[in-house]
Amino acid sequence: MLNTTDFIGYLSAFLTTFAFVPQALHSWKTRDLSGVSLPMYSIFSLGVFGWLVYGILMTCWPIIVANSITFMLACVVLYLKITHANSTIAK
């Protein structure tokens, strides 16, 4: 059974990670990344990676799980942004 602190950690981790799923799916499906800031996502991804390392060092599973997933989603968006930087989307 999870204690209250771990429950809050896992719930918060789930919510903040899940918040990136719509952006990643939209970016993947449409390849329209015109509204995505490359500098912001780059800095954000570095921050998430830092939290992942911190979670590993602290052996804190809510932080490890959430930031592993968030880092992968952010990397997908970054990859698409970089590889589709010069492409245009017909609307």
PDB file of N, CA, C and O in Angstrom, chain B, residues numbered from 101:
ATOM      1  N   MET B 101       0.844  -1.187   0.000  1.00  0.00           N
ATOM      2  CA  MET B 101       0.000   0.000   0.000  1.00  0.00           C
ATOM      3  C   MET B 101       0.887   1.246   0.000  1.00  0.00           C
ATOM      4  O   MET B 101       1.858   1.329   0.751  1.00  0.00           O
ATOM      5  N   LEU B 102       0.544   2.197  -0.838  1.00  0.00           N
ATOM      6  CA  LEU B 102       1.293   3.453  -0.904  1.00  0.00           C
ATOM      7  C   LEU B 102       0.949   4.352   0.279  1.00  0.00           C
ATOM      8  O   LEU B 102      -0.203   4.439   0.706  1.00  0.00           O
ATOM      9  N   ASN B 103       1.974   5.015   0.793  1.00  0.00           N
ATOM     10  CA  ASN B 103       1.685   6.008   1.822  1.00  0.00           C
ATOM     11  C   ASN B 103       1.219   7.295   1.120  1.00  0.00           C
ATOM     12  O   ASN B 103       1.304   7.402  -0.103  1.00  0.00           O
ATOM     13  N   THR B 104       0.742   8.236   1.876  1.00  0.00           N
ATOM     14  CA  THR B 104       0.176   9.466   1.311  1.00  0.00           C
ATOM     15  C   THR B 104       1.198  10.236   0.487  1.00  0.00           C
ATOM     16  O   THR B 104       0.868  10.758  -0.578  1.00  0.00           O
ATOM     17  N   THR B 105       2.421  10.312   0.964  1.00  0.00           N
ATOM     18  CA  THR B 105       3.466  11.044   0.250  1.00  0.00           C
ATOM     19  C   THR B 105       3.744  10.417  -1.109  1.00  0.00           C
ATOM     20  O   THR B 105       3.813  11.123  -2.115  1.00  0.00           O
ATOM     21  N   ASP B 106       3.904   9.095  -1.148  1.00  0.00           N
ATOM     22  CA  ASP B 106       4.136   8.416  -2.423  1.00  0.00           C
ATOM     23  C   ASP B 106       2.930   8.540  -3.349  1.00  0.00           C
ATOM     24  O   ASP B 106       3.088   8.712  -4.557  1.00  0.00           O
ATOM     25  N   PHE B 107       1.729   8.453  -2.786  1.00  0.00           N
ATOM     26  CA  PHE B 107       0.523   8.600  -3.604  1.00  0.00           C
ATOM     27  C   PHE B 107       0.496   9.969  -4.285  1.00  0.00           C
ATOM     28  O   PHE B 107       0.235  10.069  -5.484  1.00  0.00           O
ATOM     29  N   ILE B 108       0.764  11.007  -3.520  1.00  0.00           N
ATOM     30  CA  ILE B 108       0.796  12.362  -4.091  1.00  0.00           C
ATOM     31  C   ILE B 108       1.892  12.460  -5.148  1.00  0.00           C
ATOM     32  O   ILE B 108       1.688  13.072  -6.196  1.00  0.00           O
ATOM     33  N   GLY B 109       3.044  11.866  -4.882  1.00  0.00           N
ATOM     34  CA  GLY B 109       4.139  11.871  -5.849  1.00  0.00           C
ATOM     35  C   GLY B 109       3.766  11.173  -7.138  1.00  0.00           C
ATOM     36  O   GLY B 109       3.989  11.714  -8.221  1.00  0.00           O
ATOM     37  N   TYR B 110       3.201   9.979  -7.043  1.00  0.00           N
ATOM     38  CA  TYR B 110       2.806   9.240  -8.253  1.00  0.00           C
ATOM     39  C   TYR B 110       1.685   9.942  -9.005  1.00  0.00           C
ATOM     40  O   TYR B 110       1.715  10.008 -10.234  1.00  0.00           O
ATOM     41  N   LEU B 111       0.697  10.465  -8.286  1.00  0.00           N
ATOM     42  CA  LEU B 111      -0.404  11.170  -8.936  1.00  0.00           C
ATOM     43  C   LEU B 111       0.111  12.407  -9.671  1.00  0.00           C
ATOM     44  O   LEU B 111      -0.245  12.643 -10.826  1.00  0.00           O
ATOM     45  N   SER B 112       0.937  13.183  -9.006  1.00  0.00           N
ATOM     46  CA  SER B 112       1.495  14.380  -9.630  1.00  0.00           C
ATOM     47  C   SER B 112       2.384  14.013 -10.812  1.00  0.00           C
ATOM     48  O   SER B 112       2.344  14.677 -11.848  1.00  0.00           O
ATOM     49  N   ALA B 113       3.173  12.979 -10.667  1.00  0.00           N
ATOM     50  CA  ALA B 113       4.029  12.513 -11.759  1.00  0.00           C
ATOM     51  C   ALA B 113       3.186  12.092 -12.957  1.00  0.00           C
ATOM     52  O   ALA B 113       3.510  12.427 -14.096  1.00  0.00           O
ATOM     53  N   PHE B 114       2.108  11.361 -12.699  1.00  0.00           N
ATOM     54  CA  PHE B 114       1.234  10.933 -13.785  1.00  0.00           C
ATOM     55  C   PHE B 114       0.623  12.136 -14.502  1.00  0.00           C
ATOM     56  O   PHE B 114       0.636  12.201 -15.731  1.00  0.00           O
ATOM     57  N   LEU B 115       0.095  13.076 -13.742  1.00  0.00           N
ATOM     58  CA  LEU B 115      -0.576  14.229 -14.344  1.00  0.00           C
ATOM     59  C   LEU B 115       0.383  15.092 -15.161  1.00  0.00           C
ATOM     60  O   LEU B 115       0.053  15.495 -16.277  1.00  0.00           O
ATOM     61  N   THR B 116       1.561  15.379 -14.619  1.00  0.00           N
ATOM     62  CA  THR B 116       2.490  16.236 -15.352  1.00  0.00           C
ATOM     63  C   THR B 116       3.068  15.515 -16.569  1.00  0.00           C
ATOM     64  O   THR B 116       3.350  16.150 -17.585  1.00  0.00           O
ATOM     65  N   THR B 117       3.244  14.221 -16.479  1.00  0.00           N
ATOM     66  CA  THR B 117       3.731  13.450 -17.630  1.00  0.00           C
ATOM     67  C   THR B 117       2.645  13.332 -18.684  1.00  0.00           C
ATOM     68  O   THR B 117       2.909  13.535 -19.870  1.00  0.00           O
ATOM     69  N   PHE B 118       1.443  13.010 -18.274  1.00  0.00           N
ATOM     70  CA  PHE B 118       0.327  12.847 -19.205  1.00  0.00           C
ATOM     71  C   PHE B 118       0.035  14.141 -19.957  1.00  0.00           C
ATOM     72  O   PHE B 118      -0.472  14.103 -21.078  1.00  0.00           O
ATOM     73  N   ALA B 119       0.347  15.271 -19.358  1.00  0.00           N
ATOM     74  CA  ALA B 119       0.112  16.565 -20.006  1.00  0.00           C
ATOM     75  C   ALA B 119       0.897  16.701 -21.311  1.00  0.00           C
ATOM     76  O   ALA B 119       0.501  17.478 -22.180  1.00  0.00           O
ATOM     77  N   PHE B 120       1.990  15.972 -21.469  1.00  0.00           N
ATOM     78  CA  PHE B 120       2.799  16.057 -22.685  1.00  0.00           C
ATOM     79  C   PHE B 120       2.345  15.100 -23.777  1.00  0.00           C
ATOM     80  O   PHE B 120       2.770  15.243 -24.923  1.00  0.00           O
ATOM     81  N   VAL B 121       1.508  14.142 -23.462  1.00  0.00           N
ATOM     82  CA  VAL B 121       1.055  13.166 -24.450  1.00  0.00           C
ATOM     83  C   VAL B 121       0.309  13.829 -25.609  1.00  0.00           C
ATOM     84  O   VAL B 121       0.602  13.506 -26.760  1.00  0.00           O
ATOM     85  N   PRO B 122      -0.641  14.740 -25.367  1.00  0.00           N
ATOM     86  CA  PRO B 122      -1.336  15.366 -26.506  1.00  0.00           C
ATOM     87  C   PRO B 122      -0.383  16.101 -27.461  1.00  0.00           C
ATOM     88  O   PRO B 122      -0.550  16.014 -28.678  1.00  0.00           O
ATOM     89  N   GLN B 123       0.603  16.818 -26.933  1.00  0.00           N
ATOM     90  CA  GLN B 123       1.557  17.520 -27.797  1.00  0.00           C
ATOM     91  C   GLN B 123       2.385  16.535 -28.618  1.00  0.00           C
ATOM     92  O   GLN B 123       2.587  16.730 -29.816  1.00  0.00           O
ATOM     93  N   ALA B 124       2.855  15.487 -27.970  1.00  0.00           N
ATOM     94  CA  ALA B 124       3.659  14.490 -28.679  1.00  0.00           C
ATOM     95  C   ALA B 124       2.837  13.796 -29.765  1.00  0.00           C
ATOM     96  O   ALA B 124       3.324  13.597 -30.878  1.00  0.00           O
ATOM     97  N   LEU B 125       1.602  13.430 -29.450  1.00  0.00           N
ATOM     98  CA  LEU B 125       0.737  12.775 -30.453  1.00  0.00           C
ATOM     99  C   LEU B 125       0.407  13.722 -31.601  1.00  0.00           C
ATOM    100  O   LEU B 125       0.468  13.328 -32.766  1.00  0.00           O
ATOM    101  N   HIS B 126       0.062  14.950 -31.286  1.00  0.00           N
ATOM    102  CA  HIS B 126      -0.246  15.941 -32.325  1.00  0.00           C
ATOM    103  C   HIS B 126       0.969  16.153 -33.226  1.00  0.00           C
ATOM    104  O   HIS B 126       0.843  16.176 -34.450  1.00  0.00           O
ATOM    105  N   SER B 127       2.128  16.305 -32.627  1.00  0.00           N
ATOM    106  CA  SER B 127       3.353  16.520 -33.397  1.00  0.00           C
ATOM    107  C   SER B 127       3.654  15.324 -34.286  1.00  0.00           C
ATOM    108  O   SER B 127       4.050  15.486 -35.440  1.00  0.00           O
ATOM    109  N   TRP B 128       3.467  14.127 -33.751  1.00  0.00           N
ATOM    110  CA  TRP B 128       3.752  12.902 -34.505  1.00  0.00           C
ATOM    111  C   TRP B 128       2.787  12.750 -35.683  1.00  0.00           C
ATOM    112  O   TRP B 128       3.202  12.424 -36.795  1.00  0.00           O
ATOM    113  N   LYS B 129       1.505  12.989 -35.433  1.00  0.00           N
ATOM    114  CA  LYS B 129       0.497  12.791 -36.474  1.00  0.00           C
ATOM    115  C   LYS B 129       0.556  13.842 -37.566  1.00  0.00           C
ATOM    116  O   LYS B 129       0.463  13.513 -38.748  1.00  0.00           O
ATOM    117  N   THR B 130       0.708  15.088 -37.192  1.00  0.00           N
ATOM    118  CA  THR B 130       0.607  16.177 -38.172  1.00  0.00           C
ATOM    119  C   THR B 130       1.961  16.660 -38.678  1.00  0.00           C
ATOM    120  O   THR B 130       2.042  17.273 -39.743  1.00  0.00           O
ATOM    121  N   ARG B 131       3.002  16.395 -37.940  1.00  0.00           N
ATOM    122  CA  ARG B 131       4.344  16.926 -38.230  1.00  0.00           C
ATOM    123  C   ARG B 131       4.339  18.457 -38.260  1.00  0.00           C
ATOM    124  O   ARG B 131       5.257  19.078 -38.796  1.00  0.00           O
ATOM    125  N   ASP B 132       3.305  19.051 -37.685  1.00  0.00           N
ATOM    126  CA  ASP B 132       3.204  20.507 -37.591  1.00  0.00           C
ATOM    127  C   ASP B 132       3.766  20.933 -36.244  1.00  0.00           C
ATOM    128  O   ASP B 132       3.115  20.790 -35.209  1.00  0.00           O
ATOM    129  N   LEU B 133       4.967  21.450 -36.273  1.00  0.00           N
ATOM    130  CA  LEU B 133       5.625  21.880 -35.046  1.00  0.00           C
ATOM    131  C   LEU B 133       5.887  23.372 -35.060  1.00  0.00           C
ATOM    132  O   LEU B 133       6.787  23.865 -34.381  1.00  0.00           O
ATOM    133  N   SER B 134       5.098  24.080 -35.834  1.00  0.00           N
ATOM    134  CA  SER B 134       5.291  25.526 -35.957  1.00  0.00           C
ATOM    135  C   SER B 134       5.091  26.255 -34.629  1.00  0.00           C
ATOM    136  O   SER B 134       5.674  27.317 -34.413  1.00  0.00           O
ATOM    137  N   GLY B 135       4.287  25.705 -33.756  1.00  0.00           N
ATOM    138  CA  GLY B 135       4.037  26.343 -32.470  1.00  0.00           C
ATOM    139  C   GLY B 135       4.967  25.872 -31.363  1.00  0.00           C
ATOM    140  O   GLY B 135       4.811  26.269 -30.209  1.00  0.00           O
ATOM    141  N   VAL B 136       5.931  25.031 -31.708  1.00  0.00           N
ATOM    142  CA  VAL B 136       6.853  24.488 -30.720  1.00  0.00           C
ATOM    143  C   VAL B 136       8.159  25.267 -30.769  1.00  0.00           C
ATOM    144  O   VAL B 136       8.763  25.414 -31.831  1.00  0.00           O
ATOM    145  N   SER B 137       8.584  25.759 -29.634  1.00  0.00           N
ATOM    146  CA  SER B 137       9.837  26.512 -29.529  1.00  0.00           C
ATOM    147  C   SER B 137      10.996  25.545 -29.307  1.00  0.00           C
ATOM    148  O   SER B 137      11.037  24.838 -28.300  1.00  0.00           O
ATOM    149  N   LEU B 138      11.933  25.516 -30.248  1.00  0.00           N
ATOM    150  CA  LEU B 138      13.099  24.643 -30.115  1.00  0.00           C
ATOM    151  C   LEU B 138      13.935  24.985 -28.877  1.00  0.00           C
ATOM    152  O   LEU B 138      14.308  24.077 -28.134  1.00  0.00           O
ATOM    153  N   PRO B 139      14.241  26.267 -28.633  1.00  0.00           N
ATOM    154  CA  PRO B 139      15.014  26.567 -27.416  1.00  0.00           C
ATOM    155  C   PRO B 139      14.285  26.150 -26.131  1.00  0.00           C
ATOM    156  O   PRO B 139      14.905  25.606 -25.217  1.00  0.00           O
ATOM    157  N   MET B 140      12.990  26.401 -26.061  1.00  0.00           N
ATOM    158  CA  MET B 140      12.231  26.047 -24.858  1.00  0.00           C
ATOM    159  C   MET B 140      12.243  24.539 -24.645  1.00  0.00           C
ATOM    160  O   MET B 140      12.513  24.077 -23.536  1.00  0.00           O
ATOM    161  N   TYR B 141      11.954  23.760 -25.694  1.00  0.00           N
ATOM    162  CA  TYR B 141      11.922  22.309 -25.549  1.00  0.00           C
ATOM    163  C   TYR B 141      13.303  21.746 -25.258  1.00  0.00           C
ATOM    164  O   TYR B 141      13.420  20.745 -24.551  1.00  0.00           O
ATOM    165  N   SER B 142      14.349  22.365 -25.786  1.00  0.00           N
ATOM    166  CA  SER B 142      15.713  21.910 -25.503  1.00  0.00           C
ATOM    167  C   SER B 142      16.045  22.115 -24.027  1.00  0.00           C
ATOM    168  O   SER B 142      16.552  21.207 -23.368  1.00  0.00           O
ATOM    169  N   ILE B 143      15.762  23.297 -23.518  1.00  0.00           N
ATOM    170  CA  ILE B 143      16.022  23.597 -22.112  1.00  0.00           C
ATOM    171  C   ILE B 143      15.144  22.727 -21.212  1.00  0.00           C
ATOM    172  O   ILE B 143      15.611  22.201 -20.201  1.00  0.00           O
ATOM    173  N   PHE B 144      13.889  22.580 -21.580  1.00  0.00           N
ATOM    174  CA  PHE B 144      12.966  21.747 -20.820  1.00  0.00           C
ATOM    175  C   PHE B 144      13.474  20.314 -20.755  1.00  0.00           C
ATOM    176  O   PHE B 144      13.461  19.696 -19.690  1.00  0.00           O
ATOM    177  N   SER B 145      13.925  19.780 -21.898  1.00  0.00           N
ATOM    178  CA  SER B 145      14.411  18.398 -21.945  1.00  0.00           C
ATOM    179  C   SER B 145      15.641  18.214 -21.057  1.00  0.00           C
ATOM    180  O   SER B 145      15.774  17.194 -20.380  1.00  0.00           O
ATOM    181  N   LEU B 146      16.529  19.192 -21.061  1.00  0.00           N
ATOM    182  CA  LEU B 146      17.690  19.127 -20.165  1.00  0.00           C
ATOM    183  C   LEU B 146      17.250  19.127 -18.704  1.00  0.00           C
ATOM    184  O   LEU B 146      17.809  18.397 -17.885  1.00  0.00           O
ATOM    185  N   GLY B 147      16.261  19.936 -18.381  1.00  0.00           N
ATOM    186  CA  GLY B 147      15.734  19.968 -17.020  1.00  0.00           C
ATOM    187  C   GLY B 147      15.111  18.646 -16.619  1.00  0.00           C
ATOM    188  O   GLY B 147      15.330  18.162 -15.508  1.00  0.00           O
ATOM    189  N   VAL B 148      14.339  18.063 -17.511  1.00  0.00           N
ATOM    190  CA  VAL B 148      13.717  16.760 -17.233  1.00  0.00           C
ATOM    191  C   VAL B 148      14.796  15.694 -17.043  1.00  0.00           C
ATOM    192  O   VAL B 148      14.694  14.846 -16.157  1.00  0.00           O
ATOM    193  N   PHE B 149      15.831  15.746 -17.886  1.00  0.00           N
ATOM    194  CA  PHE B 149      16.935  14.800 -17.741  1.00  0.00           C
ATOM    195  C   PHE B 149      17.612  14.984 -16.376  1.00  0.00           C
ATOM    196  O   PHE B 149      17.973  14.006 -15.722  1.00  0.00           O
ATOM    197  N   GLY B 150      17.779  16.221 -15.960  1.00  0.00           N
ATOM    198  CA  GLY B 150      18.345  16.490 -14.635  1.00  0.00           C
ATOM    199  C   GLY B 150      17.490  15.897 -13.529  1.00  0.00           C
ATOM    200  O   GLY B 150      18.014  15.306 -12.585  1.00  0.00           O
ATOM    201  N   TRP B 151      16.176  16.051 -13.641  1.00  0.00           N
ATOM    202  CA  TRP B 151      15.278  15.462 -12.643  1.00  0.00           C
ATOM    203  C   TRP B 151      15.359  13.938 -12.666  1.00  0.00           C
ATOM    204  O   TRP B 151      15.279  13.296 -11.619  1.00  0.00           O
ATOM    205  N   LEU B 152      15.518  13.362 -13.849  1.00  0.00           N
ATOM    206  CA  LEU B 152      15.651  11.910 -13.960  1.00  0.00           C
ATOM    207  C   LEU B 152      16.912  11.443 -13.233  1.00  0.00           C
ATOM    208  O   LEU B 152      16.865  10.487 -12.460  1.00  0.00           O
ATOM    209  N   VAL B 153      18.026  12.109 -13.476  1.00  0.00           N
ATOM    210  CA  VAL B 153      19.276  11.760 -12.789  1.00  0.00           C
ATOM    211  C   VAL B 153      19.104  11.929 -11.278  1.00  0.00           C
ATOM    212  O   VAL B 153      19.529  11.070 -10.506  1.00  0.00           O
ATOM    213  N   TYR B 154      18.492  13.017 -10.864  1.00  0.00           N
ATOM    214  CA  TYR B 154      18.233  13.258  -9.442  1.00  0.00           C
ATOM    215  C   TYR B 154      17.403  12.121  -8.850  1.00  0.00           C
ATOM    216  O   TYR B 154      17.726  11.602  -7.781  1.00  0.00           O
ATOM    217  N   GLY B 155      16.331  11.735  -9.549  1.00  0.00           N
ATOM    218  CA  GLY B 155      15.487  10.645  -9.070  1.00  0.00           C
ATOM    219  C   GLY B 155      16.251   9.342  -8.934  1.00  0.00           C
ATOM    220  O   GLY B 155      16.054   8.588  -7.981  1.00  0.00           O
ATOM    221  N   ILE B 156      17.140   9.080  -9.913  1.00  0.00           N
ATOM    222  CA  ILE B 156      17.953   7.863  -9.848  1.00  0.00           C
ATOM    223  C   ILE B 156      18.896   7.927  -8.646  1.00  0.00           C
ATOM    224  O   ILE B 156      19.021   6.957  -7.898  1.00  0.00           O
ATOM    225  N   LEU B 157      19.554   9.061  -8.464  1.00  0.00           N
ATOM    226  CA  LEU B 157      20.478   9.209  -7.339  1.00  0.00           C
ATOM    227  C   LEU B 157      19.763   9.082  -5.987  1.00  0.00           C
ATOM    228  O   LEU B 157      20.323   8.563  -5.021  1.00  0.00           O
ATOM    229  N   MET B 158      18.523   9.563  -5.941  1.00  0.00           N
ATOM    230  CA  MET B 158      17.748   9.512  -4.696  1.00  0.00           C
ATOM    231  C   MET B 158      16.936   8.215  -4.573  1.00  0.00           C
ATOM    232  O   MET B 158      16.320   7.967  -3.536  1.00  0.00           O
ATOM    233  N   THR B 159      16.933   7.395  -5.619  1.00  0.00           N
ATOM    234  CA  THR B 159      16.110   6.191  -5.693  1.00  0.00           C
ATOM    235  C   THR B 159      14.648   6.516  -5.381  1.00  0.00           C
ATOM    236  O   THR B 159      14.006   5.866  -4.556  1.00  0.00           O
ATOM    237  N   CYS B 160      14.150   7.534  -6.063  1.00  0.00           N
ATOM    238  CA  CYS B 160      12.770   7.988  -5.863  1.00  0.00           C
ATOM    239  C   CYS B 160      11.962   7.612  -7.104  1.00  0.00           C
ATOM    240  O   CYS B 160      12.030   8.287  -8.131  1.00  0.00           O
ATOM    241  N   TRP B 161      11.201   6.533  -6.995  1.00  0.00           N
ATOM    242  CA  TRP B 161      10.522   5.967  -8.157  1.00  0.00           C
ATOM    243  C   TRP B 161       9.515   6.890  -8.824  1.00  0.00           C
ATOM    244  O   TRP B 161       9.449   6.888 -10.053  1.00  0.00           O
ATOM    245  N   PRO B 162       8.722   7.683  -8.097  1.00  0.00           N
ATOM    246  CA  PRO B 162       7.820   8.596  -8.804  1.00  0.00           C
ATOM    247  C   PRO B 162       8.585   9.551  -9.728  1.00  0.00           C
ATOM    248  O   PRO B 162       8.136   9.834 -10.839  1.00  0.00           O
ATOM    249  N   ILE B 163       9.726  10.040  -9.274  1.00  0.00           N
ATOM    250  CA  ILE B 163      10.525  10.962 -10.081  1.00  0.00           C
ATOM    251  C   ILE B 163      11.164  10.223 -11.254  1.00  0.00           C
ATOM    252  O   ILE B 163      11.197  10.742 -12.370  1.00  0.00           O
ATOM    253  N   ILE B 164      11.670   9.021 -11.010  1.00  0.00           N
ATOM    254  CA  ILE B 164      12.310   8.240 -12.070  1.00  0.00           C
ATOM    255  C   ILE B 164      11.322   7.887 -13.172  1.00  0.00           C
ATOM    256  O   ILE B 164      11.600   8.102 -14.352  1.00  0.00           O
ATOM    257  N   VAL B 165      10.178   7.350 -12.794  1.00  0.00           N
ATOM    258  CA  VAL B 165       9.191   6.908 -13.783  1.00  0.00           C
ATOM    259  C   VAL B 165       8.656   8.090 -14.579  1.00  0.00           C
ATOM    260  O   VAL B 165       8.632   8.061 -15.809  1.00  0.00           O
ATOM    261  N   ALA B 166       8.232   9.117 -13.877  1.00  0.00           N
ATOM    262  CA  ALA B 166       7.635  10.271 -14.560  1.00  0.00           C
ATOM    263  C   ALA B 166       8.630  10.941 -15.499  1.00  0.00           C
ATOM    264  O   ALA B 166       8.289  11.258 -16.638  1.00  0.00           O
ATOM    265  N   ASN B 167       9.838  11.154 -15.039  1.00  0.00           N
ATOM    266  CA  ASN B 167      10.796  11.875 -15.862  1.00  0.00           C
ATOM    267  C   ASN B 167      11.374  11.012 -16.976  1.00  0.00           C
ATOM    268  O   ASN B 167      11.816  11.553 -17.989  1.00  0.00           O
ATOM    269  N   SER B 168      11.387   9.703 -16.826  1.00  0.00           N
ATOM    270  CA  SER B 168      11.777   8.821 -17.931  1.00  0.00           C
ATOM    271  C   SER B 168      10.782   8.949 -19.080  1.00  0.00           C
ATOM    272  O   SER B 168      11.169   9.099 -20.239  1.00  0.00           O
ATOM    273  N   ILE B 169       9.510   8.889 -18.747  1.00  0.00           N
ATOM    274  CA  ILE B 169       8.463   8.986 -19.774  1.00  0.00           C
ATOM    275  C   ILE B 169       8.434  10.387 -20.373  1.00  0.00           C
ATOM    276  O   ILE B 169       8.379  10.539 -21.594  1.00  0.00           O
ATOM    277  N   THR B 170       8.469  11.400 -19.531  1.00  0.00           N
ATOM    278  CA  THR B 170       8.434  12.781 -20.018  1.00  0.00           C
ATOM    279  C   THR B 170       9.641  13.073 -20.904  1.00  0.00           C
ATOM    280  O   THR B 170       9.508  13.745 -21.927  1.00  0.00           O
ATOM    281  N   PHE B 171      10.813  12.578 -20.524  1.00  0.00           N
ATOM    282  CA  PHE B 171      12.023  12.794 -21.323  1.00  0.00           C
ATOM    283  C   PHE B 171      11.879  12.140 -22.698  1.00  0.00           C
ATOM    284  O   PHE B 171      12.267  12.726 -23.708  1.00  0.00           O
ATOM    285  N   MET B 172      11.325  10.935 -22.738  1.00  0.00           N
ATOM    286  CA  MET B 172      11.123  10.272 -24.039  1.00  0.00           C
ATOM    287  C   MET B 172      10.144  11.064 -24.902  1.00  0.00           C
ATOM    288  O   MET B 172      10.388  11.250 -26.094  1.00  0.00           O
ATOM    289  N   LEU B 173       9.042  11.534 -24.319  1.00  0.00           N
ATOM    290  CA  LEU B 173       8.068  12.313 -25.081  1.00  0.00           C
ATOM    291  C   LEU B 173       8.674  13.624 -25.571  1.00  0.00           C
ATOM    292  O   LEU B 173       8.454  14.023 -26.715  1.00  0.00           O
ATOM    293  N   ALA B 174       9.429  14.285 -24.718  1.00  0.00           N
ATOM    294  CA  ALA B 174      10.070  15.546 -25.102  1.00  0.00           C
ATOM    295  C   ALA B 174      11.091  15.305 -26.208  1.00  0.00           C
ATOM    296  O   ALA B 174      11.228  16.126 -27.115  1.00  0.00           O
ATOM    297  N   CYS B 175      11.805  14.188 -26.141  1.00  0.00           N
ATOM    298  CA  CYS B 175      12.779  13.873 -27.196  1.00  0.00           C
ATOM    299  C   CYS B 175      12.098  13.600 -28.524  1.00  0.00           C
ATOM    300  O   CYS B 175      12.639  13.947 -29.574  1.00  0.00           O
ATOM    301  N   VAL B 176      10.924  12.985 -28.502  1.00  0.00           N
ATOM    302  CA  VAL B 176      10.169  12.766 -29.743  1.00  0.00           C
ATOM    303  C   VAL B 176       9.814  14.113 -30.367  1.00  0.00           C
ATOM    304  O   VAL B 176      10.006  14.319 -31.565  1.00  0.00           O
ATOM    305  N   VAL B 177       9.299  15.024 -29.550  1.00  0.00           N
ATOM    306  CA  VAL B 177       8.931  16.346 -30.053  1.00  0.00           C
ATOM    307  C   VAL B 177      10.172  17.083 -30.559  1.00  0.00           C
ATOM    308  O   VAL B 177      10.128  17.711 -31.617  1.00  0.00           O
ATOM    309  N   LEU B 178      11.267  17.014 -29.821  1.00  0.00           N
ATOM    310  CA  LEU B 178      12.509  17.661 -30.261  1.00  0.00           C
ATOM    311  C   LEU B 178      13.001  17.078 -31.581  1.00  0.00           C
ATOM    312  O   LEU B 178      13.379  17.820 -32.488  1.00  0.00           O
ATOM    313  N   TYR B 179      12.997  15.772 -31.688  1.00  0.00           N
ATOM    314  CA  TYR B 179      13.424  15.111 -32.920  1.00  0.00           C
ATOM    315  C   TYR B 179      12.581  15.577 -34.105  1.00  0.00           C
ATOM    316  O   TYR B 179      13.108  15.919 -35.164  1.00  0.00           O
ATOM    317  N   LEU B 180      11.275  15.584 -33.908  1.00  0.00           N
ATOM    318  CA  LEU B 180      10.386  16.017 -34.990  1.00  0.00           C
ATOM    319  C   LEU B 180      10.607  17.486 -35.332  1.00  0.00           C
ATOM    320  O   LEU B 180      10.599  17.860 -36.505  1.00  0.00           O
ATOM    321  N   LYS B 181      10.803  18.311 -34.320  1.00  0.00           N
ATOM    322  CA  LYS B 181      11.035  19.740 -34.549  1.00  0.00           C
ATOM    323  C   LYS B 181      12.318  19.949 -35.355  1.00  0.00           C
ATOM    324  O   LYS B 181      12.346  20.754 -36.285  1.00  0.00           O
ATOM    325  N   ILE B 182      13.365  19.230 -34.999  1.00  0.00           N
ATOM    326  CA  ILE B 182      14.652  19.386 -35.682  1.00  0.00           C
ATOM    327  C   ILE B 182      14.581  18.826 -37.098  1.00  0.00           C
ATOM    328  O   ILE B 182      15.065  19.464 -38.033  1.00  0.00           O
ATOM    329  N   THR B 183      13.991  17.649 -37.274  1.00  0.00           N
ATOM    330  CA  THR B 183      13.973  17.017 -38.604  1.00  0.00           C
ATOM    331  C   THR B 183      12.954  17.632 -39.543  1.00  0.00           C
ATOM    332  O   THR B 183      13.069  17.475 -40.759  1.00  0.00           O
ATOM    333  N   HIS B 184      11.967  18.322 -39.015  1.00  0.00           N
ATOM    334  CA  HIS B 184      10.939  18.952 -39.850  1.00  0.00           C
ATOM    335  C   HIS B 184      11.018  20.477 -39.781  1.00  0.00           C
ATOM    336  O   HIS B 184      10.041  21.169 -40.065  1.00  0.00           O
ATOM    337  N   ALA B 185      12.163  20.984 -39.411  1.00  0.00           N
ATOM    338  CA  ALA B 185      12.323  22.436 -39.222  1.00  0.00           C
ATOM    339  C   ALA B 185      12.057  23.220 -40.494  1.00  0.00           C
ATOM    340  O   ALA B 185      11.505  24.318 -40.431  1.00  0.00           O
ATOM    341  N   ASN B 186      12.429  22.690 -41.629  1.00  0.00           N
ATOM    342  CA  ASN B 186      12.286  23.431 -42.892  1.00  0.00           C
ATOM    343  C   ASN B 186      11.124  22.947 -43.747  1.00  0.00           C
ATOM    344  O   ASN B 186      10.922  23.444 -44.855  1.00  0.00           O
ATOM    345  N   SER B 187      10.360  21.988 -43.248  1.00  0.00           N
ATOM    346  CA  SER B 187       9.242  21.504 -44.043  1.00  0.00           C
ATOM    347  C   SER B 187       8.024  22.385 -43.829  1.00  0.00           C
ATOM    348  O   SER B 187       7.860  22.994 -42.772  1.00  0.00           O
ATOM    349  N   THR B 188       7.196  22.445 -44.817  1.00  0.00           N
ATOM    350  CA  THR B 188       5.952  23.220 -44.712  1.00  0.00           C
ATOM    351  C   THR B 188       4.786  22.263 -44.712  1.00  0.00           C
ATOM    352  O   THR B 188       4.835  21.202 -45.334  1.00  0.00           O
ATOM    353  N   ILE B 189       3.766  22.633 -44.028  1.00  0.00           N
ATOM    354  CA  ILE B 189       2.562  21.825 -43.911  1.00  0.00           C
ATOM    355  C   ILE B 189       1.471  22.464 -44.758  1.00  0.00           C
ATOM    356  O   ILE B 189       1.150  23.641 -44.590  1.00  0.00           O
ATOM    357  N   ALA B 190       0.902  21.678 -45.674  1.00  0.00           N
ATOM    358  CA  ALA B 190      -0.215  22.191 -46.463  1.00  0.00           C
ATOM    359  C   ALA B 190      -1.446  22.220 -45.592  1.00  0.00           C
ATOM    360  O   ALA B 190      -1.803  21.229 -44.955  1.00  0.00           O
ATOM    361  N   LYS B 191      -2.094  23.379 -45.573  1.00  0.00           N
ATOM    362  CA  LYS B 191      -3.301  23.506 -44.743  1.00  0.00           C
ATOM    363  C   LYS B 191      -4.502  23.783 -45.609  1.00  0.00           C
ATOM    364  O   LYS B 191      -5.613  23.922 -45.098  1.00  0.00           O
TER     365      LYS B 191
END
